[in-house]
């Protein structure tokens, strides 16, 4: 059976919906609004006889990947004193 996968993804200014790795629709203010758009698109897919899967990230997964990577790097890199940051020695 064929299956179409809908992904709700955190975007820089809101939330986006992807269907089979192709962005559909616009940018939504909330995860819930993006889910409604994905459900509507999925209903058309279902009427064509195709199975669907909708993936919505949880609260921990809301951060974009670059923000998670930055948080990890910031926590493991050594910190400098204020004098070294300003360039004076």
N, C-alpha and C positions, 0 to 999 in steps of 0.2 A: 504494500500500500504506500502510496506517495504521501509525504508529510511536508507541510510548510511550517517553518519556524519563525515566530515573531519575537523580537527582542526589544525590550524597553531599555534605553541606554541614557545615562546622564550625559547631557551636552553642556557646553560652557554657559549657555543662557537658559537652560531648562531641561527638558526631556525630549528624546527623539524615539521614533519607532522604526525598526528595520524589519523587513520581511525577506527571509532568505538572503541576508547580507546586503540588501538594497534598501536605502533610506526611503521611507514613504511618509507622506504628510509633512507637517511643519514642525515647529518646536512648541512644546506644550509646557505650561506653567508648573504642572505637578505630575507626579508619577501616576496618580489616579486618572488624570485627563489623558495621558498617553496610553494607559491601559484601555480606556473607553475607545480610543481611536483604533487600537490594535484589535479589540474585540469586534468592532464593526468591520474592519478589513478581513478578519478571520471568518466572520459570518458569510461573506461573499465567497471565500475560499471553500468553506464547508459546503455551500450550495453547489459548488462544482465537483463535489465528491472527493475532495482531498482532505486528509487529516491535518489537524493543526496542533501546534504547541506554542504557548505564550510564556515567555520568561520575563519575570519582573524582579529586579534586584532588591534585596533587603536593605535596611537602613545602613548597615556596615558597608555594603557594596555601592552606596551612593556616590562616594568620592571617585573622581576620575582617576585613572591609573597613574597619571603623572603626579597627582597629589599624594597618593599612597606611597609611590616611590620616593618622593621628596621627604615625607615624614620618616620613612625608614632610614634614608641617607642622613637626615638631620640627627637622628637618634644615635647613629653609630659613628659618625665622623667626630674627630676630636674638635673641641671648641677652642677658639683663640681668645686671648685677653683683649681688652679694648684697645691697648696700645698697639698691638700687632695689626688690628683691623684698620686703624687709621693710617698705617704706613710709617709712623715714627718709631724709632728704636732707642 
